[in-house]
Each structure stands twice: as C-alpha cells, then as structure tokens.
Amino acid sequence: MALLSACKKEAEATKPAETAPTNTGSMTGMPMAGPMMHGASTGTVAAIDAAKGTVTLDHHEIAALKWPAMTMSFSAKPEQISGLKIGDKVRFEIDWDGKLGAITMIQKFGS
C-alpha cells in the first residue's frame, strides 16, 4: 500500500505545469483603457490631418499625466483644428483614457 501511495505522489510531481495560452491575436485578456485623466501643456503644431480628425503636437511636459516632452497625435474636432497651421504655437488641454487622447481645448498664442 505504501508503494502505491509513493507512485501516485511521483506521478503528480512529474505532471507538467499548465501554461497560459499564447496570444492568438484576440483582444481577450488585453488591458483596456483606464480612468479618464486630464492634462494641459503648450506645444507646436507638427501636422494636421483633417480627414482623420487628428492634430500632431510637439508638446512640452504634461505634468498631470507624468509625460515628458514628446511629439504625439491627438483626436480633434474639425472646429478645433480649423484655422491651425503647421508651426503654430498652441496651448491645449486633453482627455486621456490610457490609450487615446482627445483635444478638449486648443488655442494659438504668440506670433
């Protein structure tokens, strides 16, 4: 009886560990957007894509989001980007959900 009990323990000990399934290209199990955060900064308009509804800004630090200065595209409404041109200096505010940024306010300043 002791011999059978020992065999069972050995069989359990050599059972291969289960592994997590590999990524199959599905969004299942992927982290989704987080809580909405708000930030503000200044920067320079680097590109405008009215067809896609985006503006690319070479912006300074956004302290509220703990972001360093960088160049990044944000979604924007047509009325927000009309009148802007590449090279304009702007003040802006964004909403950030952890994946996407949307301009909530943008205005030119300086010359």
CYANA upper distance limits for C-alpha pairs under 8 A (distance plus 0.5 A):
  1 MET  CA      5 SER  CA      6.82
  2 ALA  CA      6 ALA  CA      6.75
  3 LEU  CA      7 CYS  CA      6.86
  4 LEU  CA      8 LYS  CA      6.83
  5 SER  CA      9 LYS  CA      7.01
  6 ALA  CA     10 GLU  CA      6.82
  7 CYS  CA     11 ALA  CA      6.69
  8 LYS  CA     12 GLU  CA      6.77
  9 LYS  CA     13 ALA  CA      6.61
 10 GLU  CA     14 THR  CA      6.80
 11 ALA  CA     15 LYS  CA      6.92
 32 MET  CA     99 LYS  CA      8.46
 33 ALA  CA     97 ASP  CA      5.99
 33 ALA  CA     98 GLY  CA      5.51
 33 ALA  CA     99 LYS  CA      6.14
 34 GLY  CA     97 ASP  CA      5.87
 34 GLY  CA     98 GLY  CA      5.73
 34 GLY  CA     99 LYS  CA      8.40
 35 PRO  CA     97 ASP  CA      6.16
 35 PRO  CA     98 GLY  CA      7.75
 36 MET  CA     95 ASP  CA      6.93
 36 MET  CA     96 TRP  CA      6.08
 36 MET  CA     97 ASP  CA      4.92
 36 MET  CA     98 GLY  CA      7.90
 37 MET  CA     65 LEU  CA      7.82
 37 MET  CA     95 ASP  CA      6.16
 37 MET  CA     96 TRP  CA      5.59
 37 MET  CA     97 ASP  CA      6.70
 38 HIS  CA     64 ALA  CA      7.61
 38 HIS  CA     65 LEU  CA      7.89
 38 HIS  CA     93 GLU  CA      7.72
 38 HIS  CA     94 ILE  CA      6.23
 38 HIS  CA     95 ASP  CA      5.10
 38 HIS  CA     96 TRP  CA      6.61
 39 GLY  CA     62 ILE  CA      6.61
 39 GLY  CA     63 ALA  CA      7.87
 39 GLY  CA     64 ALA  CA      5.84
 39 GLY  CA     65 LEU  CA      6.57
 39 GLY  CA     93 GLU  CA      6.14
 39 GLY  CA     94 ILE  CA      5.94
 39 GLY  CA     95 ASP  CA      7.11
 39 GLY  CA     96 TRP  CA      8.22
 40 ALA  CA     62 ILE  CA      6.50
 40 ALA  CA     63 ALA  CA      8.48
 40 ALA  CA     64 ALA  CA      8.02
 40 ALA  CA     91 ARG  CA      8.05
 40 ALA  CA     92 PHE  CA      6.15
 40 ALA  CA     93 GLU  CA      4.68
 40 ALA  CA     94 ILE  CA      6.79
 41 SER  CA     59 HIS  CA      7.37
 41 SER  CA     60 HIS  CA      6.71
 41 SER  CA     61 GLU  CA      7.20
 41 SER  CA     62 ILE  CA      6.08
 41 SER  CA     91 ARG  CA      6.45
 41 SER  CA     92 PHE  CA      6.21
 41 SER  CA     93 GLU  CA      7.11
 42 THR  CA     59 HIS  CA      6.29
 42 THR  CA     60 HIS  CA      6.39
 42 THR  CA     89 LYS  CA      7.85
 42 THR  CA     90 VAL  CA      6.04
 42 THR  CA     91 ARG  CA      4.83
 42 THR  CA     92 PHE  CA      6.54
 43 GLY  CA     57 LEU  CA      6.63
 43 GLY  CA     58 ASP  CA      5.90
 43 GLY  CA     59 HIS  CA      4.41
 43 GLY  CA     60 HIS  CA      6.30
 43 GLY  CA     89 LYS  CA      6.26
 43 GLY  CA     90 VAL  CA      5.96
 43 GLY  CA     91 ARG  CA      7.11
 43 GLY  CA     92 PHE  CA      8.44
 44 THR  CA     57 LEU  CA      6.08
 44 THR  CA     58 ASP  CA      5.68
 44 THR  CA     59 HIS  CA      6.81
 44 THR  CA     86 ILE  CA      8.14
 44 THR  CA     87 GLY  CA      6.22
 44 THR  CA     88 ASP  CA      6.06
 44 THR  CA     89 LYS  CA      5.04
 44 THR  CA     90 VAL  CA      6.48
 45 VAL  CA     55 VAL  CA      7.68
 45 VAL  CA     56 THR  CA      6.59
 45 VAL  CA     57 LEU  CA      5.24
 45 VAL  CA     58 ASP  CA      6.91
 45 VAL  CA     84 LEU  CA      8.27
 45 VAL  CA     85 LYS  CA      7.33
 45 VAL  CA     86 ILE  CA      5.49
 45 VAL  CA     87 GLY  CA      5.72
 45 VAL  CA     88 ASP  CA      5.89
 45 VAL  CA     89 LYS  CA      7.07
 45 VAL  CA     90 VAL  CA      7.71
 46 ALA  CA     55 VAL  CA      8.19
 46 ALA  CA     56 THR  CA      5.81
 46 ALA  CA     57 LEU  CA      5.80
 46 ALA  CA     58 ASP  CA      6.58
 46 ALA  CA     71 THR  CA      8.41
 46 ALA  CA     86 ILE  CA      5.87
 46 ALA  CA     87 GLY  CA      6.83
 47 ALA  CA     55 VAL  CA      6.34
 47 ALA  CA     56 THR  CA      5.39
 47 ALA  CA     57 LEU  CA      7.63
 47 ALA  CA     85 LYS  CA      8.39
 47 ALA  CA     86 ILE  CA      6.29
 48 ILE  CA     54 THR  CA      6.58
 48 ILE  CA     55 VAL  CA      5.04
 48 ILE  CA     56 THR  CA      6.72
 48 ILE  CA     81 ILE  CA      8.05
 48 ILE  CA     85 LYS  CA      7.92
 48 ILE  CA     86 ILE  CA      7.71
 49 ASP  CA     53 GLY  CA      6.37
 49 ASP  CA     54 THR  CA      5.74
 49 ASP  CA     55 VAL  CA      6.75
 50 ALA  CA     54 THR  CA      6.90
 50 ALA  CA     55 VAL  CA      8.50
 50 ALA  CA     78 PRO  CA      7.28
 50 ALA  CA     81 ILE  CA      8.13
 53 GLY  CA     75 SER  CA      6.17
 53 GLY  CA     76 ALA  CA      5.88
 53 GLY  CA     77 LYS  CA      6.68
 53 GLY  CA     78 PRO  CA      7.03
 54 THR  CA     73 SER  CA      6.78
 54 THR  CA     74 PHE  CA      5.90
 54 THR  CA     75 SER  CA      4.86
 54 THR  CA     76 ALA  CA      5.79
 54 THR  CA     77 LYS  CA      8.49
 55 VAL  CA     73 SER  CA      5.98
 55 VAL  CA     74 PHE  CA      6.01
 55 VAL  CA     75 SER  CA      6.97
 55 VAL  CA     76 ALA  CA      7.04
 55 VAL  CA     81 ILE  CA      7.70
 56 THR  CA     71 THR  CA      7.33
 56 THR  CA     72 MET  CA      5.87
 56 THR  CA     73 SER  CA      4.45
 56 THR  CA     74 PHE  CA      6.74
 57 LEU  CA     71 THR  CA      5.98
 57 LEU  CA     72 MET  CA      6.05
 57 LEU  CA     73 SER  CA      6.73
 57 LEU  CA     74 PHE  CA      8.35
 58 ASP  CA     69 ALA  CA      8.04
 58 ASP  CA     70 MET  CA      6.27
 58 ASP  CA     71 THR  CA      4.57
 58 ASP  CA     72 MET  CA      7.08
 59 HIS  CA     69 ALA  CA      6.05
 59 HIS  CA     70 MET  CA      6.15
 59 HIS  CA     71 THR  CA      6.52
 59 HIS  CA     72 MET  CA      8.22
 60 HIS  CA     68 PRO  CA      7.41
 60 HIS  CA     69 ALA  CA      4.70
 60 HIS  CA     70 MET  CA      7.24
 61 GLU  CA     66 LYS  CA      8.16
 61 GLU  CA     67 TRP  CA      6.17
 61 GLU  CA     68 PRO  CA      4.99
 61 GLU  CA     69 ALA  CA      4.81
 61 GLU  CA     70 MET  CA      8.12
 62 ILE  CA     66 LYS  CA      6.59
 62 ILE  CA     67 TRP  CA      5.63
 62 ILE  CA     68 PRO  CA      7.04
 62 ILE  CA     69 ALA  CA      7.76
 63 ALA  CA     67 TRP  CA      6.70
 63 ALA  CA     68 PRO  CA      8.30
 73 SER  CA    101 GLY  CA      8.41
 74 PHE  CA    100 LEU  CA      7.93
 74 PHE  CA    101 GLY  CA      5.67
 74 PHE  CA    102 ALA  CA      5.87
 74 PHE  CA    103 ILE  CA      6.83
 75 SER  CA    101 GLY  CA      6.88
 75 SER  CA    102 ALA  CA      5.23
 75 SER  CA    103 ILE  CA      6.64
 76 ALA  CA     80 GLN  CA      6.69
 76 ALA  CA     81 ILE  CA      7.22
 76 ALA  CA    102 ALA  CA      6.54
 76 ALA  CA    103 ILE  CA      5.78
 76 ALA  CA    104 THR  CA      8.27
 77 LYS  CA     81 ILE  CA      7.24
 77 LYS  CA    103 ILE  CA      8.39
 78 PRO  CA     82 SER  CA      6.49
 80 GLN  CA    105 MET  CA      7.84
 80 GLN  CA    106 ILE  CA      7.06
 84 LEU  CA     88 ASP  CA      7.18
 84 LEU  CA    108 LYS  CA      8.17
 88 ASP  CA    108 LYS  CA      6.97
 88 ASP  CA    109 PHE  CA      8.43
 89 LYS  CA    108 LYS  CA      6.16
 89 LYS  CA    109 PHE  CA      6.33
 89 LYS  CA    110 GLY  CA      7.24
 89 LYS  CA    111 SER  CA      8.30
 90 VAL  CA    106 ILE  CA      6.97
 90 VAL  CA    107 GLN  CA      5.82
 90 VAL  CA    108 LYS  CA      4.81
 90 VAL  CA    109 PHE  CA      6.15
 91 ARG  CA    105 MET  CA      8.47
 91 ARG  CA    106 ILE  CA      6.17
 91 ARG  CA    107 GLN  CA      5.96
 91 ARG  CA    108 LYS  CA      6.95
 91 ARG  CA    109 PHE  CA      7.54
 92 PHE  CA    103 ILE  CA      7.57
 92 PHE  CA    104 THR  CA      8.02
 92 PHE  CA    105 MET  CA      5.79
 92 PHE  CA    106 ILE  CA      4.68
 92 PHE  CA    107 GLN  CA      6.98
 93 GLU  CA    103 ILE  CA      6.42
 93 GLU  CA    104 THR  CA      5.99
 93 GLU  CA    105 MET  CA      5.56
 93 GLU  CA    106 ILE  CA      7.01
 94 ILE  CA    101 GLY  CA      6.70
 94 ILE  CA    102 ALA  CA      5.81
 94 ILE  CA    103 ILE  CA      4.93
 94 ILE  CA    104 THR  CA      5.69
 94 ILE  CA    105 MET  CA      7.54
 95 ASP  CA    101 GLY  CA      6.13
 95 ASP  CA    102 ALA  CA      5.81
 95 ASP  CA    103 ILE  CA      7.09
 95 ASP  CA    104 THR  CA      7.15
 96 TRP  CA    100 LEU  CA      6.27
 96 TRP  CA    101 GLY  CA      5.01
 96 TRP  CA    102 ALA  CA      7.14
 97 ASP  CA    101 GLY  CA      7.30
